Amino acid sequence: MVDYYSTTSSGPLDDSVLYDQDKHVSSAVWDGQERGALRCHEHTSKLNQWKLTEKQVELVKKAGFGYLRLIPAISLDNPLISALVERWRRETNTFHFTVGEMTVTLEDVAFLIGLAIDGEPVIGVTYTACEAVCVKYLGKAPDSGYTSGGMVKLSWLKETFSHCPEDANFEDVERYTRAYLLYLVGSTIFSTTTGNKVPVMYLPLFENFDEAGKYAWGAAALSFLYRALGNASLNSQSTVSGCLTLLQCWSYYHLNVGRPKLNHDPLHHCFPFVLRWKGKQSSPIANRDVAFYRKAFDCLSASDVEWCPYRNLNLTIVPEEIKNIMIIGRSRTMLICFDKAERHLPDRCLRQFDMPQPIPREVTRWERKTRGVDGGVNLSGKMELELNEWSDRRLHLVEGVDDADESEYMSWYMRITRRVVGRPVPISSEFHKMDSALREIAHLADTINTHGMDEEQIQSITRIRYIAQERLTDQVGAAASICLVKSENELGNKRIRGKERVRRKGIGKRKRKNDNDDQQYNALAEEDHSQLYLTGMEVDHTESLCYAENSEYHSVVDESLCYAPSCEVVGSHFCDATDNNECDPVKVIDSTSHESDKDVGQQQNDYNRVLT
């Protein structure tokens, strides 16, 4: 007998690669538990309020951030980023799409935001207090209200250091510039989920600006982003941080999903390539939600992918110092940002380097270390293996395999990957089909003539009938659980979506319900809106959901309407799903059972306990 749920499983069939599937958000989505769009933490909106002098600009360039400072605040598409996170796998540090694995590589970092991807690892001493460090490198310490452990608020840095006096001495210019650099990295490449705060552990790295320019800031930014994506991919998380501008623009270049139409302006054809998306863009993204993008990624085809997007750009504008280190983009190495050591695995994404993709080698599991709680801890001592791997980065440049068989790779890949995130068949339909099958089994068991059967055969028939009725009861409980979770998620998602709209331009009033939303959504994610609401839908009595009392449940007029499998509804205890008022619980009676009234009453009590 074919297991219906196994035929609709999304994988992986072989869990040797994606061994943490049970913790991944895609498992929760498959079970009908939507978490909505993630809160995206990037604090770039006030970067343009810093007024740098010419001396400061020169120091910023020496420190290696001359290009990063040019990148303006780009409006984040939270649902797009959230859907990308659903495809990220921390086991491989890659996105698992239907076409194969892809990732943000060191090459992408160099091209998109212009940071050095080669050099000294970004690592040093940790702190649990800010005062002494700030006094040493900034000349003053924040009040206690602006600090939290070893972190300082970005607002204090801006309020105190955003305008360097023209007549400031060189020591003060350096202090103001260090404050700007701390603000810059804390709001972009090292943005955290702790609000507008940045760890002061980066400050000592800016003590000497020439030395600061020798660090591999791009590798550190990518390590930080990898860790942030890995954390956000866990079902328990609701936020994401790191350089999300880098992530979003990477998606724009590589994937034809949610990509805005560019206003062709010569000013956009400059380096770094993130600037291509600067300014106004025309695209109907306002009404797209996570389910819309999820469906798009679930249906992603080869024609939607740009494996090597930069070869079509004017590479003559790329600075020589960036070109000279681009080979490091193919290094299979360890990326380091203090305690965040993450594997860079370009051998899993060779098509992004214009090479055929063979089956990649196994990824060795590694322990993700966290920062010590004691101040003054130099992490170099506990990261020796990771630092050694980074030191040998030039010895591990991946090369193409001329006879690589991509069909063999795809056959292997489809066994080890999570093929889709959203269900091809909505949970409501699955319950409906299972309910119908169980009812038919129970009916057949009831109508079999047992005359002439021996005792063992009769017991088997009785057992079949009992199992079918037991599963029908379980269907009710499972449906109730899913509905309750869904109802709670929808309330939370509405609040999140309200916050997202504030950050987007041209969306209109937050409370307006745009009809285009339904049209766009239904065009790509038609079935994803079908959900179970045992306490949440209004029934038109001219097209009642169930027939009158003592009759069998027959059909659902609309899959978006709630139904209670294996039950019939007594009364009209439904309400609008968008109404905040409380609803009466749905009353159900098993219409296939011929048990006593006492047993029926016990089932009713058990079901009511599920709802409450």
C-alpha positions, 0 to 999 in steps of 0.5 A: 500500500502506498503511503500518501504522505510519502508521495508528497514528501519534499525530501531529502530522500538521503539525509546525509547532507541535510542532516538538520532538516527537522530544525529547518524552517522548511519543515515547519512550513511543510507542517502549515506553521507559517512564521511570516516575513523576517524582521530584517536588521540593517541600519543604513537609513542614517548613514548619509547624515554623517558629514566626512571631511576630506581628511576623514575620507582619506582615512576611510579609504586607507582602512579599506572601506572607500567603496562601502561608504559609497553604497546608499540605503537600499530599501529591503524586500523583507519577503524576498529575503525571508524566502531566500532564508527558507532555501539556505542550508547551514550544513553546506552554507549554500542555497538549495534551489531546484536547479542546484546549489548556489551561494554568495561567494567571495567573488560576489562580495568583491564585485558587489560591495568592493571589500577586500576578500584577501588579507589578515583575518578579522579577529581580536579581543572581546570586551564586556564593557565599553567605557575603557575601549571607547576612551582609548580609541574615541577619546570619550565614553558613552553614558550607561544608557547607551551601552549594553555589555560590550556594545554601544548604541549607533545613535550615540556614535552619530550624535557625538561624532557625525560632524568633525570640526574643520579645525580639528587636530589630527588626533581628533580626526582619527577619533571621529573617523574611528567612530564613523567606521564603527558605525559603518560596519555596525550598520551594514556588514556586521549589523546585529539583531540586538537593535541599533548596537555594535560591539566595540571589539572592532575599534582596536582594528581601526587604531592604525588605518594603514594596518586596518586596510590589510584585513580581509573585511570582505571575507569577514562580512561573508562569514557574518552573513553566513552565520546570520543566514544559518541562524535565521533558517532555524524555525525558532528564529524571527529575525535576520541580520548581516549585510542584507543589501549584499544578499538582496543585490546578489539575488537581483544579479543571479535570480530573475525573481523579484528583480526590479526594472532598472532606470537606465542611468549612466550614474548606475554603471559604476563600481561597486556593482551594488550601485546599479540598484541605486535610486528609484526602481519600478517594480510591483513588489509592494504586494508580494509576500513570502508565499509569493516568493516561495512559490517562485523559488519552488518553480525556479527554472534554469532560464531564471538563473544567471550563473555568471552575471558579472561577465556581461558588465563593464569590468574595466571599471573594477579597480586593479586591487580588486581584480588582483585578489579575485582568484581567492573567490574560488578558495575552499577555505574558512571565513573568519569574523572573530568567533564566527568561522564559516566554511566557504565552499565554491566547489558546490557552486562551480557553475557560478565560476562558469565551470560544469558542476560535478558531485561535490565532496562531502562537507566535514561537520564543524563546531560553530564556536561562540564568543567567550563571556569574559572581557579581554579574551583573544579569540585567536587561541580558540580558533587555531584550526580555523586560522590555519585553514584561512592561512592555506587559502591559496592552496585550496583553489577549486578547479573545474572538471572537464568530464563532469556530468551535470546530469549525474550531479542533478540526479544525486542532488535531487536525492539529498536536497529539499526539493520544494518548501511550500506544499504542492498540495495544500494541507486542507486538500491532504486532510480532505483526501485522507478523510475521504479514504478513511470514510470509505474504508470504514464504510466498506468494513461496516457493509461486509457480510461476515456470515460464514467467516471464522472468528479470526476473519471477523476480528480482522474486519472489526480491527480495520473498522476500529483503526479507520474510526480512530484515524478519523478522530485523529484527523480532527485533532490534527486539523484543530492544532494546525488551525490554532497555529495558523490563526496565531501566525496570521495575527503575528504576520499582520503586525510584521507586515505592517512594520515592513510597509513603513520601510517601503516607498510607494506602498500607500496607506498601511490599512488599505486592502489592495485588490492587486494583492489577490491577483498577483498572489493567485497568479503564482501561489494559487493554492498556498492560501488554502488553509484550515480554520476550525474557528475562523471562516464565515459560511454563507448559508446559501452554500452551507459547508455541511449538510443538515444534522445526521447527514454525512459531510460531503464537500467543501465549496471553497478550499479556503473554507474551514472544514472538520474532516470526519465530522459534521457541523451542528449549528452555525458556529463560524466567524470571519477569519479576520475578525478579532472577536472570539468565535464559538467552538465548532461542534462536531459529531462523528457521523461514521461511528455507530457507538453509543451516545455516551461515546459520542459525548466523550469524543465531543469533550475530547475535541473541545479540549483540543480547541481550548 
